[in-house]
Amino acid sequence: MRVYILLFACSLCPIWFAQQGQVSGIISEGATGQSVGGAKIEVKLRTSGAVVNRLLSEINGFYSIQNLPFGDYRITVTMVSFDTVIRDFKLNQSELILNINMAGSLEFDEVRVIGNVVKDGPVPIAVTKISTQKIQEELGSRDLPMLLNGTAGVYATQSGGGDGDARINVRGFDQRNVGVMIDGVPVNDMENGWVYWSNWFGLDAITATMQVQRGLGATKIAMPSIGGTLNIITQGIGNKRGGTIKQEYGTGNLMRTTASYNTGILTGGWGLTAALSYKQATGWVEGTPSQGFFGYLKVSKQFEQHLLTLSAFAAPQQHGQRSFRQPIQYWSEEEARNNGATIDTNAMFNDMGLRYNQHWGYRTVNGKQEVVSERLNYYNKPQFTLKDFWKVNKHLSISNLAYASIGRGGGTALFNSSAIIRDSNNLIDWDTMTYFNQYNPLFGTPNIDAQYSPTEIKSSQILLSSVNNHFWVGYLGQVNYEVKKGFEFSAGLDARYYRGSHYQEVKDLLGGDYYVDLSDKNAASPMKRVGDKIAKNLFNANRDGLVSWLGAFSQVSYESKTVSAFVNLTGIGNGYQGIDYFQKRELNLGDTVLQFGFGDTITYNGQTYHSYSEGVDYVKTPWKYIPGFTIKEGVCVKFSDYASVFLNIGYLNRTPMFSNVIDNNYNKFFGVINNEKILAFEQGFSYAARNFGINLNGYLTNWKNKPFPYGVAVPDPNDPTETIRVNINGMDAIHMGGEIDIAWEIDKKVSTEFMFSMGDWFWNSSKTIIIPQYDSLEYTFNAEGVGVGDAAQTALSATVRYEPIKNLYFKGQFQYFDRYFSDFNPFSLQGANGGRQSWMMPSYYLVNFYAGYRFKIGEDALNLSANVINLLNTVFIADATNNNNGSNQNFDATSAAVMFGQGFRFNVSLSYQF
């Protein structure tokens, strides 16, 4: 009998074991998706209330409860500064994934309101979220935009290969038309819209999350975002207390050390986040050494209803650059032949190699040879932000944000590029140029010009620096009011003032004592010393660009379990003024304007005036104010637990950038200044289940009156041998396409991501324009149907992540780019070249590999990671300009000027988290 009982009992054992399972998931913030470490988790039986487990989430927000009997449970998650989350769940399977979003903290609300991020779940826009984990695993030592090449509709390259010289396109629009925000603060240049990523070194160390909002986006304020918006949110006090020390080594002798610490919320509601980083490298491209320091400090004080935050960011850096695209054969004869280019056997530069850089050489200093870069970018753009977020009550919140940015720096270059002396290796021969500056090469006599000085050496070649300083202050104020459950009204102000100072100065006289420059009509002497202001041409004269910006915005949004919708309206007024310090100063007498160079005296109507007379001032344009507005609306309908569809539409009447309002050559307003008009439409479908998600998007953007930056050069009707710059209005473009991205967690060990996007971007204008200020001047162009260049119109990316054991991962990534037309000026398509397509670069693919292991050391962790970019060392053209190779205008590989992408690179890092 006992034997039968024992056999019966043994037969039940598998059943008993089968009645146990595992519950695991990620605790995260709802607004940013950032993991919440240190959250208290308690699991109880629903029937009896008995506690069956208590634990804390790990630093990455992960938690796991194993060997839990099947049944009904209640999980409670608590964390300081967050609302408590209580969820009921039923365990009736071997593994249950239960992710929990924390909400309700002041910081959570602040990020949602000020940061213009969208929460998890169905939303009426196309959005991709980049997690901290993805940044840590894939970025390596690259510029931040390079991480986004796996995002639908995005194309990024590292341009010439200098550290921080990356650029990004979204849906075919360059980054002048992609809004970039850091913690809700816009960072696009106020004059030309560009984003200089070298100014933001170190940002990866403090980024909590990034969102790429393609198309219209969720940003309430008026932004230059036609292609999309990139929102970067930094870490806050809601994170678990702890820090990281990280050391990296990579290609180009990269050495980078980073340390960061977050106090979490301290007694009294105080919190502090701090980070420091230092890097130096010689670069993958020859002659592109870089050195950078990064410092960040955020101090927060949480009151009962207020969250007050003061932050400061600075990243002084310098890096060598490779500035110019060149013929394919310049870099590689083999690649030129492979692309069907005709080889010029008389070319001065031929088959120089993909890493070659013309902008550097050796210079003897104190008996030792040192590497000197001709093109050296140096800059520091500290930014200070003060925010107050006031949660008045559960329905009303008010935010106030003030910020200031003070940029100082520029870039160097030799004044006379045609007189650069090179050695036998085609490197700049700094020593010989210095000698020829000091002595006549034929007679060996000192280069003395008695007209200026009987004893001092007159330099004929100098190293100049193009300086671009700025002072930028801004204010963002916003009120959010929940009218009733589900309905929210938002309104606010966006005010900015910007002053950019642009000039060139003598950086190095190369052995001489002075240089003669006649461009400053108000200077006492043309003899220029180190630090004195000069100008290589009219465009680079000493000038200021001033921009004032006042915008108002409002938005009504609705959200229920099945529907989310919004209507957004913005109005903006931009003011522009230019000041030129090199033109002769002016005295306005009402009936005439007198012009005075240094020391000039003019007699008019019996009255004598001098250059120092009262009222004589630098040449200034009056302030010009231009209004604009935007309206956009969207709706998302969730028709099942997992599936939703969305639709949005918008119209942007966008004010022009400074570079299309004032002609910097003469400090005058362009003759015809019109706003750009953009109509955008988008629809999409989303399916998000527990382990599988897919997004499908289709978009159409009709961009009317797209200007060419800084105007178009046309023959001067008064002197055909000279050119003038004018605004040519009437260029239209159509950008439409489709995107698909898929995420699939196949099982606990294997997950995949897939992206495919195909665009059809083309110019849509063929016109003859009469330029009003020159009645006899006609300008005809034909770009109708010609594909837009500068970004790949077809892109594909596939990533597989394999985690064979806990904390060990391997990740492979494949990226493919096709239908990539070389960049060109559509206004140049005239006459026989009207309607001709620019040269299409060959398609290419890249394979990247990432791996890492996390060693647990009690509550701390040691992380080892390795990244390999371009594993197969693929040779590919990353950037090209059509018909940019001398006089050749054949729209082919021979006439194109290109920049090759970088080859095999690696990065390894070791970090300690505590």
Protein Blocks (a to p, Z undefined) as FASTA:
>chain_A
ZZmmmmmmmmmmmmmmmmgccdddddddfklopacehiacddddfklopafbdcdddfko
pacdehiacdddddddddehiacdddddddfbfbdcdddddehiaklmmmmmmnopaced
jdfbdcddddfklmmmmnmmacfklmmmmpghiacdehjopahiaccdeehiafklcccd
eehiafbdfklopacfklmgoklmmcfbdcddehjbjafbdcfbfkbccddddddfkbcc
dddddddddehhiacddddddebjaehhiacdddddddddebjbghiacddddddddddd
ddfkbccddddddddddddddfbdcdfklmomklmmmnopacdfkbfbghkbjkbcfkbc
cddeehiacdddfbacddddddddddddddfblmbccdddddddddeddddddfblmlcc
cdfkopacfklmmmmmmpcfklopacddfklockbccdfbdcdddddddddddddddddd
dfbghiacdddddddddddddddddfbgghpabdcdfkbmkbfbfcdcehiacdfblklp
ccdddddddddddddddddfkbccdddddddddddddddfkbccdddehjaccdddehia
cdeehiacdfkbghiacddddddddddddddddddddfbfkbccddddddddddddfklm
bcfklopacfbdcdddddddddddddddfkbccdddddddddehiacehiaadddfklmk
bccddddehiacddddddddddddfblmbccdddddddddddfbdcddddfklmklccdd
dfehiacehiafbdcdddddddfbghiacdddddddehiacdddfklmgcjlgoiacddd
dddddddddddddddehjbccddddddehklopacdfbdcehighjbcghpaklpccddd
ddddddddddddZZ
